Amino acid sequence: MSIFSKLFGGSAPTQAASEDYNGYQITPTPVKEAHGFRIAAKIEKDGKTHDMIRADTYGSSDAANEASVSKAKQVIDQMGERMFTQATGGGQTHS
């Protein structure tokens, strides 16, 4: 990492690979913030998409990617298909 990257915030988060979980496709999409990376992920199934974002932040993009996948799995386990039909307060749904 160059000295300019260290001084001026570095680059965008490292894009992690998508992961299949119980028939859903999870793609971590952490958001660069002033003091770290905010948890976010795209959850897809059968042409439907839910963009999940949470308030939690992590110091590295790798940690945020890992936490994003973990949180997305929790949302899938708790909400299932309902995440695509109702607002969950933490994301947007697209058909």
N, CA, C and O atoms as a GROMACS GRO file, in nm:
protein
  380
    1MET      N    1   0.085  -0.117   0.000
    1MET     CA    2   0.000   0.000   0.000
    1MET      C    3   0.090   0.123   0.000
    1MET      O    4   0.184   0.132   0.078
    2SER      N    5   0.060   0.218  -0.087
    2SER     CA    6   0.143   0.337  -0.097
    2SER      C    7   0.116   0.433   0.019
    2SER      O    8   0.016   0.423   0.089
    3ILE      N    9   0.208   0.525   0.038
    3ILE     CA   10   0.192   0.624   0.144
    3ILE      C   11   0.069   0.711   0.121
    3ILE      O   12   0.003   0.752   0.217
    4PHE      N   13   0.036   0.740  -0.007
    4PHE     CA   14  -0.082   0.821  -0.036
    4PHE      C   15  -0.210   0.747   0.000
    4PHE      O   16  -0.306   0.807   0.049
    5SER      N   17  -0.213   0.616  -0.023
    5SER     CA   18  -0.329   0.537   0.015
    5SER      C   19  -0.349   0.538   0.166
    5SER      O   20  -0.462   0.548   0.214
    6LYS      N   21  -0.240   0.528   0.239
    6LYS     CA   22  -0.249   0.532   0.385
    6LYS      C   23  -0.298   0.667   0.433
    6LYS      O   24  -0.380   0.675   0.525
    7LEU      N   25  -0.250   0.773   0.372
    7LEU     CA   26  -0.288   0.908   0.414
    7LEU      C   27  -0.430   0.946   0.375
    7LEU      O   28  -0.500   1.014   0.450
    8PHE      N   29  -0.473   0.904   0.257
    8PHE     CA   30  -0.600   0.952   0.203
    8PHE      C   31  -0.709   0.845   0.195
    8PHE      O   32  -0.803   0.859   0.118
    9GLY      N   33  -0.697   0.740   0.273
    9GLY     CA   34  -0.807   0.646   0.286
    9GLY      C   35  -0.802   0.522   0.202
    9GLY      O   36  -0.893   0.439   0.212
   10GLY      N   37  -0.702   0.504   0.121
   10GLY     CA   38  -0.691   0.380   0.046
   10GLY      C   39  -0.792   0.367  -0.064
   10GLY      O   40  -0.838   0.467  -0.120
   11SER      N   41  -0.828   0.244  -0.096
   11SER     CA   42  -0.915   0.217  -0.210
   11SER      C   43  -1.048   0.160  -0.164
   11SER      O   44  -1.074   0.147  -0.044
   12ALA      N   45  -1.130   0.126  -0.261
   12ALA     CA   46  -1.260   0.066  -0.234
   12ALA      C   47  -1.240  -0.072  -0.172
   12ALA      O   48  -1.132  -0.129  -0.180
   13PRO      N   49  -1.345  -0.125  -0.109
   13PRO     CA   50  -1.335  -0.257  -0.048
   13PRO      C   51  -1.302  -0.363  -0.153
   13PRO      O   52  -1.340  -0.352  -0.269
   14THR      N   53  -1.230  -0.466  -0.109
   14THR     CA   54  -1.201  -0.579  -0.194
   14THR      C   55  -1.331  -0.655  -0.220
   14THR      O   56  -1.402  -0.690  -0.126
   15GLN      N   57  -1.362  -0.680  -0.347
   15GLN     CA   58  -1.485  -0.753  -0.381
   15GLN      C   59  -1.466  -0.901  -0.354
   15GLN      O   60  -1.380  -0.965  -0.414
   16ALA      N   61  -1.545  -0.955  -0.264
   16ALA     CA   62  -1.537  -1.097  -0.232
   16ALA      C   63  -1.627  -1.176  -0.327
   16ALA      O   64  -1.718  -1.121  -0.388
   17ALA      N   65  -1.599  -1.302  -0.339
   17ALA     CA   66  -1.678  -1.389  -0.426
   17ALA      C   67  -1.817  -1.411  -0.367
   17ALA      O   68  -1.836  -1.410  -0.246
   18SER      N   69  -1.912  -1.431  -0.456
   18SER     CA   70  -2.048  -1.464  -0.413
   18SER      C   71  -2.049  -1.603  -0.352
   18SER      O   72  -1.962  -1.685  -0.379
   19GLU      N   73  -2.148  -1.627  -0.268
   19GLU     CA   74  -2.159  -1.755  -0.200
   19GLU      C   75  -2.304  -1.804  -0.206
   19GLU      O   76  -2.396  -1.725  -0.188
   20ASP      N   77  -2.323  -1.933  -0.232
   20ASP     CA   78  -2.456  -1.993  -0.229
   20ASP      C   79  -2.488  -2.037  -0.087
   20ASP      O   80  -2.403  -2.093  -0.017
   21TYR      N   81  -2.612  -2.010  -0.045
   21TYR     CA   82  -2.656  -2.050   0.089
   21TYR      C   83  -2.805  -2.083   0.082
   21TYR      O   84  -2.887  -1.994   0.061
   22ASN      N   85  -2.840  -2.207   0.101
   22ASN     CA   86  -2.980  -2.253   0.103
   22ASN      C   87  -3.061  -2.203  -0.017
   22ASN      O   88  -3.177  -2.166  -0.002
   23GLY      N   89  -3.000  -2.203  -0.135
   23GLY     CA   90  -3.070  -2.161  -0.255
   23GLY      C   91  -3.064  -2.012  -0.284
   23GLY      O   92  -3.118  -1.967  -0.385
   24TYR      N   93  -2.999  -1.935  -0.198
   24TYR     CA   94  -2.982  -1.791  -0.215
   24TYR      C   95  -2.839  -1.762  -0.259
   24TYR      O   96  -2.747  -1.835  -0.223
   25GLN      N   97  -2.821  -1.658  -0.334
   25GLN     CA   98  -2.688  -1.611  -0.375
   25GLN      C   99  -2.655  -1.488  -0.290
   25GLN      O  100  -2.729  -1.389  -0.294
   26ILE      N  101  -2.546  -1.493  -0.214
   26ILE     CA  102  -2.504  -1.381  -0.129
   26ILE      C  103  -2.378  -1.320  -0.189
   26ILE      O  104  -2.280  -1.390  -0.213
   27THR      N  105  -2.383  -1.189  -0.213
   27THR     CA  106  -2.265  -1.117  -0.261
   27THR      C  107  -2.235  -1.005  -0.162
   27THR      O  108  -2.311  -0.909  -0.154
   28PRO      N  109  -2.125  -1.016  -0.087
   28PRO     CA  110  -2.091  -0.909   0.007
   28PRO      C  111  -2.057  -0.781  -0.069
   28PRO      O  112  -1.984  -0.784  -0.168
   29THR      N  113  -2.110  -0.668  -0.022
   29THR     CA  114  -2.086  -0.539  -0.087
   29THR      C  115  -2.061  -0.432   0.019
   29THR      O  116  -2.133  -0.332   0.024
   30PRO      N  117  -1.959  -0.450   0.106
   30PRO     CA  118  -1.934  -0.353   0.212
   30PRO      C  119  -1.914  -0.212   0.156
   30PRO      O  120  -1.863  -0.194   0.046
   31VAL      N  121  -1.955  -0.115   0.235
   31VAL     CA  122  -1.949   0.025   0.194
   31VAL      C  123  -1.835   0.094   0.270
   31VAL      O  124  -1.829   0.087   0.392
   32LYS      N  125  -1.745   0.159   0.197
   32LYS     CA  126  -1.634   0.233   0.259
   32LYS      C  127  -1.690   0.353   0.333
   32LYS      O  128  -1.763   0.434   0.275
   33GLU      N  129  -1.656   0.365   0.458
   33GLU     CA  130  -1.696   0.478   0.543
   33GLU      C  131  -1.569   0.547   0.592
   33GLU      O  132  -1.458   0.499   0.569
   34ALA      N  133  -1.586   0.659   0.657
   34ALA     CA  134  -1.470   0.736   0.706
   34ALA      C  135  -1.382   0.654   0.803
   34ALA      O  136  -1.260   0.670   0.804
   35HIS      N  137  -1.445   0.568   0.883
   35HIS     CA  138  -1.368   0.496   0.985
   35HIS      C  139  -1.376   0.345   0.969
   35HIS      O  140  -1.367   0.271   1.067
   36GLY      N  141  -1.393   0.298   0.846
   36GLY     CA  142  -1.397   0.154   0.824
   36GLY      C  143  -1.489   0.117   0.710
   36GLY      O  144  -1.508   0.194   0.616
   37PHE      N  145  -1.546  -0.002   0.721
   37PHE     CA  146  -1.632  -0.056   0.616
   37PHE      C  147  -1.764  -0.101   0.678
   37PHE      O  148  -1.764  -0.179   0.773
   38ARG      N  149  -1.875  -0.052   0.624
   38ARG     CA  150  -2.009  -0.085   0.673
   38ARG      C  151  -2.054  -0.217   0.611
   38ARG      O  152  -2.030  -0.242   0.492
   39ILE      N  153  -2.120  -0.302   0.692
   39ILE     CA  154  -2.173  -0.430   0.646
   39ILE      C  155  -2.282  -0.407   0.543
   39ILE      O  156  -2.374  -0.328   0.565
   40ALA      N  157  -2.272  -0.476   0.430
   40ALA     CA  158  -2.374  -0.472   0.326
   40ALA      C  159  -2.359  -0.594   0.237
   40ALA      O  160  -2.248  -0.646   0.219
   41ALA      N  161  -2.471  -0.640   0.182
   41ALA     CA  162  -2.468  -0.754   0.091
   41ALA      C  163  -2.590  -0.753   0.001
   41ALA      O  164  -2.694  -0.695   0.035
   42LYS      N  165  -2.576  -0.817  -0.113
   42LYS     CA  166  -2.687  -0.837  -0.205
   42LYS      C  167  -2.728  -0.982  -0.190
   42LYS      O  168  -2.646  -1.073  -0.203
   43ILE      N  169  -2.858  -1.005  -0.163
   43ILE     CA  170  -2.913  -1.139  -0.149
   43ILE      C  171  -3.008  -1.160  -0.266
   43ILE      O  172  -3.100  -1.081  -0.287
   44GLU      N  173  -2.985  -1.268  -0.344
   44GLU     CA  174  -3.065  -1.292  -0.463
   44GLU      C  175  -3.121  -1.434  -0.465
   44GLU      O  176  -3.058  -1.528  -0.417
   45LYS      N  177  -3.242  -1.446  -0.522
   45LYS     CA  178  -3.302  -1.578  -0.544
   45LYS      C  179  -3.414  -1.562  -0.646
   45LYS      O  180  -3.499  -1.474  -0.632
   46ASP      N  181  -3.413  -1.647  -0.746
   46ASP     CA  182  -3.519  -1.651  -0.848
   46ASP      C  183  -3.550  -1.515  -0.908
   46ASP      O  184  -3.667  -1.480  -0.925
   47GLY      N  185  -3.448  -1.438  -0.941
   47GLY     CA  186  -3.467  -1.308  -1.004
   47GLY      C  187  -3.505  -1.195  -0.910
   47GLY      O  188  -3.522  -1.082  -0.954
   48LYS      N  189  -3.518  -1.224  -0.781
   48LYS     CA  190  -3.549  -1.122  -0.681
   48LYS      C  191  -3.421  -1.084  -0.608
   48LYS      O  192  -3.333  -1.168  -0.588
   49THR      N  193  -3.411  -0.957  -0.569
   49THR     CA  194  -3.291  -0.907  -0.502
   49THR      C  195  -3.328  -0.828  -0.379
   49THR      O  196  -3.422  -0.749  -0.380
   50HIS      N  197  -3.253  -0.849  -0.272
   50HIS     CA  198  -3.266  -0.770  -0.150
   50HIS      C  199  -3.129  -0.711  -0.120
   50HIS      O  200  -3.032  -0.785  -0.104
   51ASP      N  201  -3.119  -0.578  -0.112
   51ASP     CA  202  -2.995  -0.511  -0.077
   51ASP      C  203  -2.994  -0.486   0.073
   51ASP      O  204  -3.067  -0.401   0.123
   52MET      N  205  -2.911  -0.560   0.144
   52MET     CA  206  -2.902  -0.550   0.289
   52MET      C  207  -2.790  -0.455   0.327
   52MET      O  208  -2.681  -0.462   0.271
   53ILE      N  209  -2.817  -0.367   0.422
   53ILE     CA  210  -2.712  -0.281   0.478
   53ILE      C  211  -2.736  -0.268   0.628
   53ILE      O  212  -2.851  -0.257   0.672
   54ARG      N  213  -2.631  -0.269   0.703
   54ARG     CA  214  -2.639  -0.262   0.849
   54ARG      C  215  -2.550  -0.150   0.901
   54ARG      O  216  -2.466  -0.098   0.828
   55ALA      N  217  -2.569  -0.115   1.026
   55ALA     CA  218  -2.493  -0.006   1.087
   55ALA      C  219  -2.353  -0.048   1.130
   55ALA      O  220  -2.266   0.037   1.147
   56ASP      N  221  -2.330  -0.177   1.147
   56ASP     CA  222  -2.201  -0.228   1.194
   56ASP      C  223  -2.089  -0.190   1.099
   56ASP      O  224  -2.106  -0.196   0.977
   57THR      N  225  -1.975  -0.151   1.153
   57THR     CA  226  -1.858  -0.123   1.071
   57THR      C  227  -1.739  -0.204   1.121
   57THR      O  228  -1.729  -0.238   1.239
   58TYR      N  229  -1.648  -0.233   1.028
   58TYR     CA  230  -1.527  -0.308   1.058
   58TYR      C  231  -1.407  -0.234   1.002
   58TYR      O  232  -1.421  -0.157   0.907
   59GLY      N  233  -1.290  -0.255   1.060
   59GLY     CA  234  -1.169  -0.184   1.021
   59GLY      C  235  -1.111  -0.225   0.888
   59GLY      O  236  -1.040  -0.147   0.825
   60SER      N  237  -1.140  -0.348   0.843
   60SER     CA  238  -1.084  -0.394   0.716
   60SER      C  239  -1.196  -0.442   0.623
   60SER      O  240  -1.302  -0.484   0.669
   61SER      N  241  -1.169  -0.437   0.494
   61SER     CA  242  -1.269  -0.483   0.398
   61SER      C  243  -1.289  -0.635   0.409
   61SER      O  244  -1.400  -0.685   0.390
   62ASP      N  245  -1.182  -0.708   0.438
   62ASP     CA  246  -1.195  -0.853   0.454
   62ASP      C  247  -1.287  -0.889   0.569
   62ASP      O  248  -1.372  -0.977   0.556
   63ALA      N  249  -1.271  -0.822   0.682
   63ALA     CA  250  -1.358  -0.847   0.798
   63ALA      C  251  -1.502  -0.809   0.767
   63ALA      O  252  -1.595  -0.878   0.807
   64ALA      N  253  -1.520  -0.698   0.695
   64ALA     CA  254  -1.655  -0.654   0.658
   64ALA      C  255  -1.719  -0.752   0.560
   64ALA      O  256  -1.839  -0.779   0.569
   65ASN      N  257  -1.641  -0.806   0.466
   65ASN     CA  258  -1.693  -0.907   0.373
   65ASN      C  259  -1.742  -1.029   0.449
   65ASN      O  260  -1.852  -1.079   0.425
   66GLU      N  261  -1.660  -1.077   0.540
   66GLU     CA  262  -1.694  -1.195   0.620
   66GLU      C  263  -1.820  -1.170   0.705
   66GLU      O  264  -1.909  -1.254   0.710
   67ALA      N  265  -1.826  -1.055   0.770
   67ALA     CA  266  -1.940  -1.020   0.854
   67ALA      C  267  -2.066  -1.000   0.769
   67ALA      O  268  -2.176  -1.033   0.813
   68SER      N  269  -2.050  -0.947   0.649
   68SER     CA  270  -2.164  -0.925   0.559
   68SER      C  271  -2.228  -1.058   0.519
   68SER      O  272  -2.351  -1.070   0.518
   69VAL      N  273  -2.146  -1.156   0.487
   69VAL     CA  274  -2.198  -1.288   0.451
   69VAL      C  275  -2.266  -1.352   0.572
   69VAL      O  276  -2.374  -1.410   0.560
   70SER      N  277  -2.205  -1.341   0.688
   70SER     CA  278  -2.262  -1.397   0.810
   70SER      C  279  -2.398  -1.334   0.842
   70SER      O  280  -2.493  -1.406   0.874
   71LYS      N  281  -2.407  -1.202   0.832
   71LYS     CA  282  -2.533  -1.132   0.860
   71LYS      C  283  -2.638  -1.167   0.756
   71LYS      O  284  -2.755  -1.181   0.789
   72ALA      N  285  -2.598  -1.180   0.629
   72ALA     CA  286  -2.692  -1.218   0.524
   72ALA      C  287  -2.750  -1.357   0.550
   72ALA      O  288  -2.869  -1.380   0.530
   73LYS      N  289  -2.668  -1.450   0.596
   73LYS     CA  290  -2.716  -1.584   0.630
   73LYS      C  291  -2.819  -1.576   0.743
   73LYS      O  292  -2.919  -1.647   0.742
   74GLN      N  293  -2.793  -1.490   0.840
   74GLN     CA  294  -2.886  -1.472   0.952
   74GLN      C  295  -3.020  -1.416   0.901
   74GLN      O  296  -3.126  -1.462   0.944
   75VAL      N  297  -3.015  -1.319   0.810
   75VAL     CA  298  -3.137  -1.262   0.752
   75VAL      C  299  -3.214  -1.370   0.676
   75VAL      O  300  -3.336  -1.379   0.688
   76ILE      N  301  -3.143  -1.451   0.599
   76ILE     CA  302  -3.207  -1.560   0.524
   76ILE      C  303  -3.274  -1.657   0.620
   76ILE      O  304  -3.390  -1.695   0.598
   77ASP      N  305  -3.204  -1.696   0.726
   77ASP     CA  306  -3.260  -1.791   0.822
   77ASP      C  307  -3.382  -1.733   0.895
   77ASP      O  308  -3.478  -1.806   0.922
   78GLN      N  309  -3.380  -1.604   0.925
   78GLN     CA  310  -3.489  -1.542   0.999
   78GLN      C  311  -3.606  -1.499   0.911
   78GLN      O  312  -3.722  -1.511   0.952
   79MET      N  313  -3.576  -1.450   0.791
   79MET     CA  314  -3.681  -1.392   0.706
   79MET      C  315  -3.722  -1.482   0.589
   79MET      O  316  -3.838  -1.483   0.550
   80GLY      N  317  -3.628  -1.556   0.536
   80GLY     CA  318  -3.658  -1.638   0.418
   80GLY      C  319  -3.713  -1.553   0.305
   80GLY      O  320  -3.666  -1.442   0.281
   81GLU      N  321  -3.814  -1.604   0.236
   81GLU     CA  322  -3.874  -1.536   0.122
   81GLU      C  323  -3.941  -1.403   0.161
   81GLU      O  324  -3.960  -1.316   0.076
   82ARG      N  325  -3.977  -1.388   0.288
   82ARG     CA  326  -4.044  -1.263   0.331
   82ARG      C  327  -3.957  -1.140   0.308
   82ARG      O  328  -4.011  -1.030   0.295
   83MET      N  329  -3.826  -1.155   0.303
   83MET     CA  330  -3.740  -1.038   0.282
   83MET      C  331  -3.770  -0.971   0.148
   83MET      O  332  -3.742  -0.853   0.130
   84PHE      N  333  -3.827  -1.048   0.054
   84PHE     CA  334  -3.857  -0.993  -0.077
   84PHE      C  335  -3.996  -0.928  -0.084
   84PHE      O  336  -4.026  -0.860  -0.182
   85THR      N  337  -4.079  -0.949   0.016
   85THR     CA  338  -4.216  -0.899   0.011
   85THR      C  339  -4.247  -0.790   0.111
   85THR      O  340  -4.354  -0.729   0.104
   86GLN      N  341  -4.158  -0.763   0.204
   86GLN     CA  342  -4.183  -0.659   0.302
   86GLN      C  343  -4.055  -0.582   0.333
   86GLN      O  344  -3.944  -0.636   0.324
   87ALA      N  345  -4.072  -0.456   0.371
   87ALA     CA  346  -3.956  -0.377   0.410
   87ALA      C  347  -3.908  -0.428   0.544
   87ALA      O  348  -3.987  -0.450   0.635
   88THR      N  349  -3.775  -0.447   0.556
   88THR     CA  350  -3.718  -0.500   0.680
   88THR      C  351  -3.646  -0.393   0.759
   88THR      O  352  -3.588  -0.422   0.863
   89GLY      N  353  -3.649  -0.269   0.712
   89GLY     CA  354  -3.583  -0.162   0.783
   89GLY      C  355  -3.434  -0.158   0.762
   89GLY      O  356  -3.368  -0.066   0.811
   90GLY      N  357  -3.379  -0.254   0.690
   90GLY     CA  358  -3.235  -0.256   0.672
   90GLY      C  359  -3.193  -0.284   0.531
   90GLY      O  360  -3.081  -0.329   0.507
   91GLY      N  361  -3.280  -0.258   0.436
   91GLY     CA  362  -3.243  -0.283   0.298
   91GLY      C  363  -3.356  -0.254   0.203
   91GLY      O  364  -3.464  -0.212   0.244
   92GLN      N  365  -3.331  -0.278   0.077
   92GLN     CA  366  -3.432  -0.255  -0.026
   92GLN      C  367  -3.450  -0.383  -0.105
   92GLN      O  368  -3.357  -0.462  -0.123
   93THR      N  369  -3.574  -0.403  -0.154
   93THR     CA  370  -3.605  -0.521  -0.231
   93THR      C  371  -3.636  -0.480  -0.375
   93THR      O  372  -3.705  -0.381  -0.399
   94HIS      N  373  -3.584  -0.559  -0.470
   94HIS     CA  374  -3.608  -0.533  -0.613
   94HIS      C  375  -3.657  -0.662  -0.676
   94HIS      O  376  -3.608  -0.770  -0.643
   95SER      N  377  -3.753  -0.651  -0.765
   95SER     CA  378  -3.801  -0.769  -0.839
   95SER      C  379  -3.747  -0.767  -0.979
   95SER      O  380  -3.775  -0.857  -1.058
   0.00000   0.00000   0.00000
